[in-house]
Amino acid sequence: MKQVLILVYPGVAFGHLTGMAEVFRFANQLALYLDPTVTQPRYQVQFYHLSGAGHYQLDALQIACTTQLPEQIDAVLIPGSYAYQATDLEQVMALFKSHSSWFAELSQQETLIGAGCNGSFALAATGLLNGGEATTCWFLTEYFQQLFPKVQLKAQAVVSQFGRCFTAGATTAYLQLCIQLITEFDGARFSSQLAKLLLVEPALHGQAPFLSVQQLVNHQDERIAAVQAYLRKHLAEPLDLQQLAQRFAMSGRTLIRRFKSATGDTPMAWLQKLRIDQAKHLLETTTLPLEQLTNQVGYEDVSSFRKLFQQYTTMTPKAYRDHFYQ
């Protein structure tokens, strides 16, 4: 029987806690259905509060937490939290960093460690992701890159693996994270059956269709923020980098350096993402022909725009409109 520990900490998202536990409980039920002679569950799931507390309460809901760690821990899960502002995330990261030695021990014992949504910030704070790859919630990608330059961010991925560590994308991606961990334990055939039971779809497009330049945590460079505001206002106009730099009293080299430091992108790359964002908005809210839409977001050639849109979103403009049109 595999021992699964779901970590509890201040501000943790209650739905993630219970949702993760339910995936493993459904796995137990499926295993029993497939083999009625099974005498014990495949997974024992327990909640463990990092403070050692015996329970966790949010409003009228309360979860009992074990106060004694099992001798063998096969998987540890870090749910996401309600922390989406820098100060709140910093508190979560500081808490998990203070437990870095325990996470190092878990890693040495080859325990699978998974983090969902912004729980990736907590896992990264332990240092276990340094030198590897990770994903996180799409609306905090820039902040993640700023904080963890030693981690290669795969923002488009729904689930990313680095050794025995797994990270998942935004909010409900924890479902696919749990499915992935169950795949590690019980193989693809069983986890595929479980995914069908739970109606968890394969990550055909990842987070790519949802990626946006609109981030919840903003950088602190006011001059670059002004440049971004200017680009938003003039997104359909041709970009002359030197003229843009002069407008904001910088050299072209300084603009590129500061812009990339603040956003993770060059001005041109960020402008392309901004244009794709606007194109997605128009596809979601209008029935504009693609030729007109292409011109409104600063491109002249429809064929080139279609290729660029698919490169950024993994979907054609038509497929995107069919899926997201309101």
Secondary structure as GFF3:
##gff-version 3
##sequence-region A 1 326
A	DSSP	beta_strand	2	8	.	.	.	ID=ss1
A	DSSP	alpha_helix	14	34	.	.	.	ID=ss2
A	DSSP	beta_strand	43	49	.	.	.	ID=ss3
A	DSSP	beta_strand	55	58	.	.	.	ID=ss4
A	DSSP	beta_strand	61	64	.	.	.	ID=ss5
A	DSSP	beta_strand	75	78	.	.	.	ID=ss6
A	DSSP	alpha_helix	86	97	.	.	.	ID=ss7
A	DSSP	alpha_helix	100	108	.	.	.	ID=ss8
A	DSSP	beta_strand	112	115	.	.	.	ID=ss9
A	DSSP	alpha_helix	119	125	.	.	.	ID=ss10
A	DSSP	beta_strand	133	134	.	.	.	ID=ss11
A	DSSP	three_ten_helix	138	140	.	.	.	ID=ss12
A	DSSP	alpha_helix	141	147	.	.	.	ID=ss13
A	DSSP	beta_strand	152	153	.	.	.	ID=ss14
A	DSSP	beta_strand	159	162	.	.	.	ID=ss15
A	DSSP	beta_strand	165	168	.	.	.	ID=ss16
A	DSSP	three_ten_helix	171	173	.	.	.	ID=ss17
A	DSSP	alpha_helix	174	198	.	.	.	ID=ss18
A	DSSP	three_ten_helix	208	210	.	.	.	ID=ss19
A	DSSP	alpha_helix	222	233	.	.	.	ID=ss20
A	DSSP	alpha_helix	241	247	.	.	.	ID=ss21
A	DSSP	alpha_helix	252	263	.	.	.	ID=ss22
A	DSSP	alpha_helix	267	285	.	.	.	ID=ss23
A	DSSP	alpha_helix	290	296	.	.	.	ID=ss24
A	DSSP	alpha_helix	302	313	.	.	.	ID=ss25
A	DSSP	alpha_helix	317	324	.	.	.	ID=ss26
###
